[in-house]
């Protein structure tokens, strides 16, 4: 499905709002010590921001791995997104995958708490990129 500019901009706005709301969810979930759920929501908060960036530029990944690949190909490799932030996003995906699908992996407080502030920074940087690149 091809989106016109107005539709694309509307989806970008919605996805950025979802990113911010989901980040707030994480803060509530953390108070309940639900670390696996917090890791899941932390990844999705960043995912919504990245998907907004990709949609703005006409990219439509079909998978989460595709989202990571497109971010790397079109933004990290060009220096628009810091390489460390690209790796951070990939690591969040791996943590979420392990927490969601591995019966033997335990997500602990440090796994989430150490990533909360970097996730906030990541989302803010992606939003700045969305606003600054036409």
Secondary structure, 3 states (H helix, E strand, C coil): CCCCHHHHHHHHHHHHHHHHHHHHHHHHHHHCCCHHHHHHHHHHHHHHHHHHHHHHCCCCCCCHHHHHHHHHHHHHCCCCCCHHHHHHHHHHHHHHHHHHHCCCCCCCHHHHHHHHHHHHHHHHHHHHHHHHCC
